[in-house]
Structures are given as structure tokens and as C-alpha cells.
Amino acid sequence: MKPNSQNGRDKAVRLSDDDFAFICDFVYQSTGIVLNDNKREMVYRRLTRIVRERKLNSFSDYCQLLKQQGAQEKDYFINAITTNLTSFFREQHHFDYLVNEELPRLMAEKTVQANGKKRLRIWSSASSTGEEPYSIAISVLEAMQEQLSSWDAKILATDIDSNVLAAGKAGIYEDRRIESLSEKFKQRYFHRGVGKNSSNVRVDKKLSDLITFKQLNLLHEWPMKGEFDVIFCRNVIIYFDKPTQQELFTRYYDLLKPGGLLMLGHSENLGEFQQHFNTIGRTMFRKSK
Ligand SMILES: C[S@@+](CC[C@H](N)C(=O)[O-])C[C@H]1O[C@@H](n2cnc3c(N)ncnc32)[C@H](O)[C@@H]1O
């Protein structure tokens, strides 16, 4: 392992090899995220803030705190360590496929349930600040339009990070986050704030009504029972090692309906699990019927 690359820059707070190794192990055990030496600077930056906030003198003191008060400190620590980059309609081709192919197909094929409605379930399994589930909700509304009232349609949005979940639930974004959306979408689905909130937009209630935000660590037990028509697992498994990825793919497979769709992020693939799915497009996979 390299000597501390932050040496000479901020000697007041040093990250020793032992402390870094402890933090990597703690992160792996808590989240499945694999940190290696090239993430050392990132860890250093993100945790320096916490060490200062906690008025501690060193990373060693912070490691002690994590050891002694793991449960209390863990949530805060995880929120600091996760990478939450996302955007509305990120990887647009997934939403195009949803609107133009998958939802019309489901609308034609699904039958009415005992409750008199047709059932649709979509899971955004690393939803970050909400842009992904809201983009799914817009796609559902665009594809189904007035037919939506005859559907029991729900989108589950989960993430390990309690801060990003709170942001998703709030549904308020700086207006630059929706800059690239069409005027039609901006007008239909977002409301501009007034006064000091005039540079923010709030998502329309018809989007938030479709979505339930819940904290869920993908490594833990999944409480959901019913099967999903579509699962978004995008730009999260990239942070995990191969055994964790393969275990998660097995669990996603089990939770998908036969013929259900799994969407991965742009640099992710199913590896050996590919044999259980049919590739239907770039990073889009269908569970065999
Ligand atoms: C880069 S964001 C991806 C957001 C969105 N899916 C997208 O593609 O734009 C990765 C998200 O995965 C979440 N995450 C990391 N480890 C997780 C875990 N073990 N369980 C659940 N979510 C996790 C992070 O909190 C973060 O919000």
C-alpha cells in the first residue's frame, strides 16, 4: 500500500494504513462497497469532514468511535461514503424502451386482478436522490395516460443512504437538474417555487403518488413479497465484488416475474448470470418465461 498521499498536506488529520484498512473493511461489511487504494483520497476527503464535525483529533479516534458506537455512527458514515451521482432520464434508452415497448406490451397482456385492476410493479433499487424513480413515474404516466386509473401501479424506490432518500421523498430539485428535459415534461410534471425558492422545482403530486421511498440495504433481507415487472439496478453493483454481484443477481432474478425486465447501468453486466436472461438491448435483460 502507498504511504499516505495526504502526508505534508494536512498532517493534523492523518489516515494510517491500519485505519484505512479498518474503514475499507467496515464499509465492505456494512454496504458491500469495495474500496481500494485508489479510493484512498476520496475516503480521506469525505471522512475528514466527519472527523472535524465530531471534533476528533485523528482518524484513529474516529475508527474507535465506529468500533464502540457502530450502530449510531454507521448511518452517518454510510451517507458520507456512498456515491450518489444520478440524473433525470440518465441512460435515456431505458426510458424509451419502457414507454415505447415494455409498458404498451404489459398494457396489452396484463389481466385484471381480484381488486378489479391490472397490477404493475417497478423497483428502483438504488434510487439515490429520486431522479431515477421520478423518471420511471413520468414514463408510466406518458405510456398509460388516462388508462392509469384502471391500474394498481406502484414504484418502489430504495437506497441505503437516508439523506438521499429524504431528498427523493421531498421531490424538490434545483431547476438546473431538469434543464435537459423537454418543455412539455417541465410543464406537466414540475412546479417552480416562488420567492427564495424560485430556482427550485417541485415534482407534481401525480409522480410522488406513484412512488414509495424506503431505506433498504441491498445486502440485507428484502421485505418485498410480490414479483416485479421491471427492476432498475443501475450504477450500484459496480461498487460490489463479483460474489456479491452474483448473489444479488440471483435475488433480482427470484423477485422478477417470468418475462420481467432487469436494467443495469452503462458499465455493468450480468457476468456468468447472463445465461438466465435474454439480452434485449444495451444493458437491458429479460428473465426467461
Ligand atoms: C451512483 S448512485 C446510482 C443512482 C441511480 N440508480 C442511477 O443510476 O442514476 C448509487 C446508489 O447506490 C446506493 N447504494 C450503495 N450501496 C448500497 C447498498 N448496499 N444498498 C442499497 N443502496 C446502495 C448509494 O447510496 C447510491 O445512492
The ligand as an SDF file (V2000), in Angstrom:
LIG
                    3D

 27 29  0  0  0  0  0  0  0  0999 V2000
  -24.3690    6.1640   -8.3150 C   0  0  0  0  0  0  0  0  0  0  0  0
  -25.8860    6.0350   -7.4430 S   0  0  0  0  0  0  0  0  0  0  0  0
  -26.9370    5.3750   -8.7200 C   0  0  0  0  0  0  0  0  0  0  0  0
  -28.2760    6.0690   -8.7610 C   0  0  0  0  0  0  0  0  0  0  0  0
  -29.2060    5.6340   -9.8930 C   0  0  0  0  0  0  0  0  0  0  0  0
  -29.5090    4.2260   -9.8220 N   0  0  0  0  0  0  0  0  0  0  0  0
  -28.6310    5.9790  -11.2390 C   0  0  0  0  0  0  0  0  0  0  0  0
  -28.1770    5.0760  -11.9640 O   0  0  0  0  0  0  0  0  0  0  0  0
  -28.6100    7.1720  -11.5870 O   0  0  0  0  0  0  0  0  0  0  0  0
  -25.5840    4.5900   -6.4210 C   0  0  0  0  0  0  0  0  0  0  0  0
  -26.5360    4.4740   -5.2400 C   0  0  0  0  0  0  0  0  0  0  0  0
  -26.3750    3.1870   -4.6610 O   0  0  0  0  0  0  0  0  0  0  0  0
  -26.5840    3.3040   -3.2690 C   0  0  0  0  0  0  0  0  0  0  0  0
  -26.0060    2.1450   -2.5830 N   0  0  0  0  0  0  0  0  0  0  0  0
  -24.7070    1.8390   -2.3810 C   0  0  0  0  0  0  0  0  0  0  0  0
  -24.5930    0.7020   -1.6880 N   0  0  0  0  0  0  0  0  0  0  0  0
  -25.8570    0.2610   -1.4420 C   0  0  0  0  0  0  0  0  0  0  0  0
  -26.3950   -0.8650   -0.7580 C   0  0  0  0  0  0  0  0  0  0  0  0
  -25.6150   -1.7900   -0.1750 N   0  0  0  0  0  0  0  0  0  0  0  0
  -27.7410   -0.9790   -0.6870 N   0  0  0  0  0  0  0  0  0  0  0  0
  -28.5460   -0.0520   -1.2670 C   0  0  0  0  0  0  0  0  0  0  0  0
  -28.1000    1.0290   -1.9260 N   0  0  0  0  0  0  0  0  0  0  0  0
  -26.7580    1.1880   -2.0140 C   0  0  0  0  0  0  0  0  0  0  0  0
  -25.8970    4.6220   -2.9190 C   0  0  0  0  0  0  0  0  0  0  0  0
  -26.3690    5.1670   -1.7030 O   0  0  0  0  0  0  0  0  0  0  0  0
  -26.2340    5.4820   -4.1440 C   0  0  0  0  0  0  0  0  0  0  0  0
  -27.3420    6.3190   -3.9050 O   0  0  0  0  0  0  0  0  0  0  0  0
  1  2  1  0
  2  3  1  0
  2 10  1  0
  3  4  1  0
  4  5  1  0
  5  6  1  0
  5  7  1  0
  7  8  2  0
  7  9  1  0
 10 11  1  0
 11 12  1  0
 11 26  1  0
 12 13  1  0
 13 14  1  0
 13 24  1  0
 14 15  1  0
 14 23  1  0
 15 16  2  0
 16 17  1  0
 17 18  1  0
 17 23  2  0
 18 19  1  0
 18 20  2  0
 20 21  1  0
 21 22  2  0
 22 23  1  0
 24 25  1  0
 24 26  1  0
 26 27  1  0
M  CHG  2   2   1   9  -1
M  END
$$$$
